[in-house]
Amino acid sequence: LNILVDTGSSNFAVAGVPDPDVTSYFNTELSSTYKSQGIDVTVKYSQGSWTGVLGTDVITIPKGIYGSYTINIATILESENFFLPGVKWHGILGLAYDALAKPSSSVETFFDSLVRQAKIPNIFSLQMCGAGLPVSGSGTNGGSLVLGGIEPSLYKGDIWYTPVKEEWYYQVEILKLEVGGQNLELDCTEYNADKAIVDSGTTLLRLPQKVFSAVVQAIARTSLVQEFSSGFWTGSQLACWDKTERPWSLFPKLSIYLRDENSSRSFRISILPQLYIQPILGIGENLQCYRFGISSSTNALVIGATVMEGFYVIFDRAQRRVGFAVSPCAEVDGSPVSEIEGPFTTADVASNCVSSVSFHEPVLWIASYALMSLCGIILLVLIILLLIPPRCQHRYTDNDVVNDESSLVRHRWK
């Protein structure tokens, strides 16, 4: 089975029944070591969801970590927009912290099980390759997942580390963004609204709406392309050039500043246009079409595959930090398409760009129950008031009626 490596979720799950969009599935009845726990589990992602049953089975790692290990595995019985037509994967390996595990954080994650049973260091690293290759069609997207350490042959230069701010997603702190070397000049809290995470399971670089708008304006302003359809920026349209052209030279480089382990310093990871102006499909013999590899988000800045393909990324859970180094496979036509530079001073940035309020799901549940209780009390009071005979009636004048619908209209727009 091909498994999607996802640092933005925490369940290990594979197709457990036939599905029109998967070529293979795990038939638990043919496994002598599988044990069902009889616990239903549902996981929702930013796109798609699945429902299945938790169980355990025995795995072996084909290289480097010898022995057999018992891990939790969910078999997917139903899904919606999860397995998609043409995808070549049959499941997902969630590598985030147990705080995100479903149905509760008591479900030990795949990697936690491996660390505990195999006694490997609590660190893994990921090299995602495929920069500049068409997402569909020819070209092989390779890469490496290293469990328990760092592989020196997978990176060049130094590793730069940024602290994990909170152990649920791999939440980091972003200090500023630059387009073509020009600072966006936004308040640094905008980049971390309401969190900034490193997520291999997200395809694009996703930016909070305000940041996204500023980035699009800056790219449009500094690019050599005079007119661009708004549909290109929103992802609804492709832009096509003659196959002999290399449109990347028309666009600026994008830099993300991360706080260093030494909080008075920062470093920047930069991606060249080859990573965010992405070839999608060819039309006829002459045209190559591209998509914009950046999108807007309502609840997070997500460093997804668009950025991660430029780097070897180290998830050092033992020291609560995420490391970045330039990846040797991040080259197009023999030229590097990613850079790391530093250190820079953080004197011009706030000492903390991350909101101190943390909205973890357990807290949200508590808040939900509290609000439901409050609504119940208010409803009870209203019912009592309705049952009490009215002593007087108030005649509404024109001044009492709110005619202005502008706020309603405004909130209908997405």
N, C-alpha and C positions, 0 to 999 in steps of 0.2 A: 504494500500500500504506500502511495506517496502521501506524505504528511506535511501540511502547512506549518512552518515554524513561526509561532506567534508570541512575541514578548508583551502583547497587550491583553492577554487573558491567561487563565490558570488551570483549565481543564484539559486533560488528554482525552480525545474522543475520535472514534472512527465510525464510518458507515457500518451499521449492523444488519441492514436489510437491503435488498436490491433497490436501486434508485435509477431513474432514467438518465441522470446526469453523472453517474459514477460507473466506472468500468469494473471495479472490484469492491468487495465488502468483506468484513470479518464475520464469518459464521461461527458464533460462539458454541454451537452444538458440536462442532468438529474439534473443539479444543478440550483436551483432557484436564487442563490446568485452570480453565476459566471458572470463576465462582461469582454468581450474581449476588449483589447485596440487596436487590429488590427495592432500591431507592430511585425514584424518578428524579430526573434533573433536566432543567431547561436553561439554556444559555443564549442570551441575546447579544448580538454584536452591533456595531454601528451600521452594518449592512447584514441582514439575515439573522436567522435564529435556528436552533434545533432543540428537540426534546428526545431524551433517551433514558437509559437505565444504567446506574452505576454498578460496576463489578470490579473484580481484580483478576489479573493474569500474570504470567511469568514472562519476563523479557530477557533477552541477552543483547549486549552491545557488540557489533561485529568487529570492532577494532579498538584496542587499547584498554578497555575496561572489561576484564574477564569475570565470568560468573553469571549466575541467574538471579534476577531480582523481581520481587513481587510489587506491582504498581497498580494504582487505581486507573481504570479505563472505562469510559462511558461509551456505550454502543448507541449510535444515533438511529432512532426508529422513525422519526418524522423531522422534516426540516422545511424551512421557507426561505428562499433566496440565499441559501447557504451553499449548496452544491449547484454550480451554475453550468449552463451548456458550454462545452469546450474546455472546462478546467480539467487539469490532469491530476488533481489531488483527491484523496478519499477520506481525509480526516484532518485533525488539527492538534498540534502539540503546544499547549499553553505553558509558557515559561515565566510568567509574572509571579508575584508573591501569592501566598495562600489566602491573603485577605480578599482576593477576587474569585477564589474557587467557589463553585456552586455544587450543591445547594448551600453550603456553608464553608467557612474557613477551616473546619475540622477535616475536610477532605484533603489528604496529603497530596501535594502536587508531584508530578512525574520527577522533576529534578530534585525536590526535597527527599523523595524516596531513594533516589540514586545516591545522593550525598550521604544519607544515613546508612544505607546498606553496603555500598561499595567503598565508603570512607574516602571519597574523592574530595578535593578542595571545592568549596562553595563558590565556584566561579565558572561561567561559560562564556564563549565568545562566538561571534557570528560574522562571516564574510559573505555578503550578498553580491553576486556578480550578475552582469547583464546590462551594464551601462551602455547606452547607445544602440542596443539591439532592438529590433521590433518586438513588441510585446507578444504578437502572434506571428506565425510564419516561421521563416528560417532563423537560425541562430539558436544556440543552446545557452540557457541561463544557468550557470553553475553556482558554486559557492561551497562554504564549509560551516558546519556547526561543530564546535569543539567543546565537549563536556568535561569540566574539571580543570581547565587551564587555558593557556595562551600558546598559540603556535607561531613562532618567530617568522616562518616563511610566508605568513599571510599578511604581513604589513611592512611598511617602509617608514624609516624615521622614528620619531618619538611617539609614545602614547601619552595623550593628555586626558586627565581625569576630571570629571565634574561630580560633585556629591549627589547621591540620591536623596531628595528632600523628604520623601515619604515612601514607605515600603508597601505599596499596593500595586499600581503601575510602576514603571521605572520613571518616576517623576523627577525632573531636573529643573534648574533655574536658568532661564534665558534672560540676558541682560539687554541685548539690543540686536537689531537687524540692519544690515546694509545692503543696498542695491547699487551695483556699480561703484562701490566704495563710498557711497553717500548714506549717511545715517538717516533712518526714517524719522528720527526725533520724536518717537512716541514715548509716553510714560512706560517704564519697564514693566509695570504690572499688567499692561495690555498684552504683553507677550506670554504671560502666564495665566491668562483668564480662561477657565478657572483652574487649569493645570497645563503643564507642558510635559509631554511624555515621549519616550523612545519606543516605537511600536513597529516591529517588523511585519505585523499582520495588516498594516494599513499601507495601501499602495502609494498614495500621494503624500506630499508635504501639505498638511492641513493647517490653516491659520485662522485664528479668531477673526470675525468679520471685519473689525476695524483695521486689524493688521493686514488682512488680505486686500482690502481696498487700497491701503497705502502702498503695498507691494506692487499691485497691478498698475497703479498710477505711476510709480517710480520706474517700473519696467517699460511701460508704454512711453514714458518721457525720455528715457535714456536709450531705448532701442533705435535701430536704424530703419525700422518699419514705420512708414508714415501713418497708415490707417489700419486699424485692426477691428474686426467685428467683435462686439461685446460677447458674442457666443463662444468665441475662442477662449476668453478668460473664464467664462462660467463652465466650460467643459461640454457645451452642447454642440460645438462645431470644431472641425479640424482645420488646420491651415496646411496648404499643399505648396510645394515648390518642385521645380524641375529636379530630377534625380542627380543631375550634374552639380547642383548647388548644395552648399552646406549652410543652412540658415542660422546655425549656431553663432556664426560670427556677427550676426545682427543684434544679439541680445547680451545684456550685462551679466556679471557674476553675482551670486547671492551669498551673503555671509551671515552666519548665526553666531553670536557671542554667548558663550557659556561660562558660568562662574567656575573658577579653578578651585581645587581643594584648599589652596590658600585664598581665603575669601577676598583679599585685597587685590587679587589678580584675576584675569580672565583669559580665555583663548577663543579663537574663532575657527569654525569649520566653514569652508566655502565650497559651493558647488558651481561648476560652470554650466552654461546653457545646455550642454550635451546631456545633462541629467534631468533638467526640468522641461526642456522642449523635446518631447519623446516621440520617436518614430512609431507609428501605429500600423499603417498599411500602405502598400503601393497601389497606384491606379494606372493600369495600362503599363506601357513600357517606359513612360517618361516622368510620371509624377510620384513623389513620396509625400505622404501626409503625416502630420504631427499633431500631438495633443499637448495641452498645457498641464504639466505635472504638479500643479499647485491648486488647491481648492479651499473654499471657506468652511469653517466649522462653527458650531454654536456653543461648544463647551470645552474646547481644548486646542492647544497647539500640538500637533502630532508630527514628530520627526519619523516619517514613514520610509518606505523603500526608495522613494525618489532621492532622499538624502543618504540613506544607509548604504545604497549601492556604491557610494563613493568611499566608504570607510570600512575598516575592520573595527567592529564594535565589541568592547569587552564589558560584560555584565558581572562586575566584581561584587557579589553579594556579601562576601565575607567582610569587605571593607566599605560596604555601602557606597559604591561609586560606579559610574559608567565611564568607560574609557573610549577614546577615539584615536585611530591612527590611519594614515593614508593607506588605501588598499591597492596592491599592484594590479589588480584586475580592473581598476577604475581608469581605464584608458580607452580612448576612441581614436582610431587611426594613429596609434602609437604615442598619443599625447595624453598626459594626466588630465582628468576632468574634476579633480577634487584637490583641496589644499587644507593644511592646518597651520596656523601661525599663532605665535604668542611668545612670552606673556604680554598682556596689556594691563594697565592700571584700571581699577574700578572706582577711582576717585570721583568720576563724573556720573556715577550710577548710585541709586539708593542702596542702602546696606541690605535691604531685603525686598526682592521683587515678587515674592510669592505671598499670596493672601494667607494670613495666619488661621483663617477659618477653614477647617477641613470637612468636606461633605462626603464622608464615607457612607457606604450603603447602610450599615447598621444604624448610623446616626440619622440617616434619612428616614428609615423605618420608624424610629422613635418619634421623629418630628411629625411623620404622617399620622401616627396613632394619636399624638397630642392634638393635632389639628382636627382629626376626626372627632375626638372627644369634645373639643371646643365647639365644633359645628353642631354636635348632638345637643349640647347644653343650650346653644342659641336657638336651635329648632324647638326644643322643649319650651323655652320662654315664649317664643312666637306663638306656639299652639295655645299656651295658657292665655296670652293676650287676646288671641282671636276668640277664645271662649268667653272672655269677660265682656258683658254688654257694653257697647260704646256709650259714653256719657255725652259726647258732643262730636260733631262732625266738622272737619276742616274743609272749606271750599278752596280748591286749588286755583290759583291765579296763573296768568301767563308767566309770571316770574318764577313759579315753582317748577315749571316744566323745562327739562333740558332738551333743547332742540339740536344742539350741535352734535352731529354724528361723526365729526372728523376723526375723533380718537378711535371709533369703531372701524371706520373705513381704513384708517392707517394700520390697524392691527390685523386686518384681513390679508394684507400683503405679506408674502413670504420673503 
